[in-house]
């Protein structure tokens, strides 16, 4: 019976992980700085030194703009990893995600992330 309870507890933790993940600027203020925010978007400046990691956190849909070259590995809540690398000046759509980024490059990586905010009220304007 204890074994089943342990398995269920572990499963609950894995499933709840994304829901419990914090906002990036609150979870990791050393790497994430809010540059601008209004009702539509929030703009973050993300700066990681070589080899630096974050903590597990969440982002809504966003657009990422690389200010420097970036070579990252993203650690996902389920234990998998995803590699991503972009040259300076590249822009990319990033769907909603919960992850723990790691700069695996040999130099500082700087990204501007433009997070989209939910706009549920606009449905009434149609």
N, C-alpha and C positions, 0 to 999 in steps of 0.2 A: 504494500500500500504506500509506503514511504517513497518507493521508487517511482510510482505513478505520479505522486504529488510533485516530486522533483522534476520529472519530465514536463508536467503541465506548467509548473512555475517557469521553467526555462523557455518553453514555447510562448508563454504569455510575455516574457521579457523581450523575446525576439520580435513578436508581433507588435508590441507596444513601443518598441524603440523609436521608430520614425515619429510616432505621435508625441513622444516625450522629448524629442530633439528640440533644442533651444534655437532661438533666433541667433544668427551668426554674430551680430554686433554685441549681443549680451553674453554669449557663450565664450567669445574669444576677442575681447576688445584690444588685445595687443596686436592683432593682425587685421581687424576690421574697423574702419572708421566711416561713420555716416557723413557724407559730404553734402547731401541735399535730400530733402524729403517733402512730399506734399501728398494730396489725396490719391494721386495716380501712380507715383513711383517713389522708390527710395534708391539713392545712388550711394554705393559703398566703394571706398578705396581699400583694396586688399593688398597687403604687402607681406611677403614671406621671404625670410633670409634663406640661404642655402641649407637644405636638410631640415628646415623647420616644419613642424606638424601643427595642425589645429586640434580642436576637440570636435566630437560629433555634433553637428548642427544642421539646421534646415534652411533652405532657400525656396521661395516661390519661383514661378517662371521668371526668367531674366534674360538679359543680353549681356554678354561678357565682352569687354574690349581689352586686349592685351596691350599694356604700355611698354612691356619688356618681353623678351622671349620667355616662354614658360614651359616647364617640363614637370608634370605633376603625376602623382598616383592618388586616386581617390579610393579611400577605404569605405565600403558600404556597410550598413547595419547588419547585413546577413553574413559578413565575413569575406565577401568577394572584393576584388579590387578592379579598378578601371584605370588604364593609363591614358593620359591626354597631354598633348604638346602642341603649342601654338607659337608662331613667330610674333614679334612685336608688330602691332598694327592690325592684327587679325581680330575679327569680331565674330561671335557665334551665339546662336540661340541656345539657352540652357533650360530644359524643362525642370519643373519642380523636383527637388532632390533633397535627400538627407544623406550626408556624407562627412568624412573626415579627410580633408586634403593634406597632402604632403608634397613639399617642393623637393623633388629629387635632383634638381639642377645644381650647378656649381655657382650660381649667381642669384642675386635678389630677383624675385618675380613680383611684378606689380600689375594688378588687374583693376579695371573699373567695372563694377557689376551694377547694372540697372535692373532692379527688381520691380516686377509688375505687381500692383496691388489688386485685390479682388474688387470688382466693380459691380456688385449685385444690384445696386440701386438703379443702374442704367437701364435695366429691363423695363422699368416703369415708364421710361421716356419714349419708347418705340410706339 
